[in-house]
Amino acid sequence: MSLAASTPPSPEWLVSDGRVTVPEALEAMAARAAAIRAGTAGEAVWLVEHPPSYTAGTSARAEGLLDARFPTFDAGRGGQWTYHGPGQRTGYVMLDLMRRHGTIPARDVRAYVHGLEEWLIRALDRFNVRAERREGRVGLWVADPSTGGESKIAAIGVRVTRWVSWHGVALNVDPDLSHFGGIVPCGISEHGVTSLHALGIPATMEEADSALMASWGEVFGD
């Protein structure tokens, strides 16, 4: 699979039909990121669904994998263990961080991650879901009426190579939440995982994509 393209308006939105394996995604992202740095391709946001998979970030520990019921992969991104699978929209964001993007200054990885969080917060707000950051916890969190506590609805894990970003975000639209039981998601065991459907919002993947696309310019200005 190749994501190479002539330089398009920034960013190019790519939506894959079917399911993309994690190795295919890693190979395609690495190639696109290298092309962006070389100036032979433009920036891109790539929306995919994966087959059921567990991915390990650079901080992942062996004890975080509780039950290897699905294929596992070393993703090379930041963070710990993450589940990917059908019903989850993974957004791979490939930007040239040498330049400013809307509210995000150049060469500021912390601000970039904050921008990804804000993008998801604004997208979820379109479904009347209030997602929030939590100090010391990766991802975005919502009140969970089924537990009376908080649960994670979206994960974030990034990698930056020569100031080009790759990897990105994972939004739970309607995945099988039991699949998260094979890992300690992002190293956090004391809180659960939820989705739009589990919150009573029967959004389609297309509706989730529309919310992500509509919210992008509010943060990244493209």
Summary of the structure (lengths in Angstrom):
residues: 222
radius of gyration: 16.3
end to end distance: 26.0
largest distance: 50.1
contacts: 749
relative contact order: 0.19
helix: 28%
strand: 30%
